[in-house]
Amino acid sequence: MTDSVLNALYQTVINRKENPKEGSYTCYLFEKGLDKILKKVGEECSETIIAAKNGDNKETILEISDLMYHLMVMMVDQGIKIDDIYAELEKRSEKTGNLKQFHQVDKNT
């Protein structure tokens, strides 16, 4: 897979927002608004976690795909460009030695 698949999906979501089509699930989400979109993102995130925890890679792939789709809908709704995500990921890929240091919590206090 290349980023062209993600770009195509992103463009399809934009197209659905700009040119609603009856019977389109994407259009339904936009019609219902941000709360519905965020609810679906949360649901798909939870389902992804459960599938991974169950060790079911086939199901995990399906759930990750659902999550990515719903994230794209959220991005378009919020005016976030996919190129901005690519740019941030590119910046992060160049970092090394960026393990966060966590402080120890004294449970006796």
C-alpha positions in Angstrom: 0.0 0.0 0.0 1.1 3.5 -0.7 0.0 6.8 0.7 -2.0 7.2 -2.5 -4.7 4.9 -0.9 -4.9 7.2 2.0 -4.9 10.3 -0.2 -7.7 8.8 -2.3 -9.8 8.0 0.8 -9.2 11.5 2.1 -10.3 13.0 -1.3 -13.4 10.8 -1.3 -14.3 12.1 2.2 -13.8 15.7 1.1 -16.0 15.0 -2.0 -18.8 13.6 0.1 -18.8 16.6 2.3 -18.8 19.0 -0.6 -21.2 16.9 -2.8 -23.5 15.0 -0.5 -24.9 11.8 -1.9 -28.1 10.2 -0.6 -27.4 6.9 1.2 -23.8 7.7 1.8 -22.6 6.8 5.3 -19.9 9.5 5.1 -22.6 12.1 4.4 -24.7 10.7 7.3 -21.8 11.3 9.6 -21.3 14.9 8.4 -25.0 15.5 8.7 -25.1 14.3 12.3 -22.1 16.5 13.2 -18.9 16.4 15.3 -20.4 14.6 18.3 -21.5 11.6 16.2 -18.1 11.6 14.3 -16.2 11.6 17.6 -18.4 8.9 19.0 -17.5 6.7 16.1 -13.8 7.5 16.4 -14.0 6.4 20.1 -15.9 3.2 19.3 -13.5 2.2 16.6 -10.6 3.0 18.8 -12.0 0.7 21.5 -12.8 -2.0 19.1 -9.2 -1.8 17.7 -7.8 -2.2 21.3 -10.1 -5.2 22.0 -9.2 -6.9 18.7 -5.4 -6.4 19.4 -5.8 -7.6 23.0 -7.6 -10.7 21.7 -4.6 -11.4 19.4 -6.8 -11.5 16.3 -4.7 -9.9 13.6 -7.4 -10.3 11.0 -10.0 -8.5 13.1 -7.4 -5.9 14.2 -6.7 -5.0 10.6 -10.4 -4.5 10.0 -10.8 -2.3 13.1 -7.7 -0.2 12.3 -9.2 0.4 8.8 -12.5 1.5 10.4 -10.6 3.7 12.8 -8.5 5.3 10.0 -11.7 6.0 8.0 -13.4 7.7 10.9 -10.3 9.7 11.7 -10.3 10.9 8.0 -14.0 12.0 8.4 -13.0 13.8 11.6 -10.0 15.5 9.9 -12.1 16.7 7.0 -14.8 18.0 9.4 -12.2 19.9 11.3 -10.4 21.2 8.3 -7.2 19.2 9.0 -5.3 18.4 5.8 -3.7 15.0 5.3 -0.5 16.7 4.2 -0.2 18.2 7.6 -0.4 14.7 9.1 2.3 13.5 6.7 4.5 16.5 7.6 4.2 15.8 11.3 4.9 12.1 10.8 7.9 13.0 8.7 9.3 15.3 11.4 8.8 12.5 14.0 10.5 9.9 11.8 13.7 12.0 11.9 13.9 12.1 15.7 16.0 9.7 17.6 16.6 9.2 21.3 13.3 10.8 22.1 12.1 8.3 24.8 10.2 10.3 27.3 11.5 10.1 30.9 8.8 9.5 33.4 9.0 10.5 37.0 8.7 7.9 39.8 5.6 8.3 41.9 6.1 7.6 45.6 3.1 5.6 46.5 3.7 6.2 50.2 3.0 9.9 50.1 
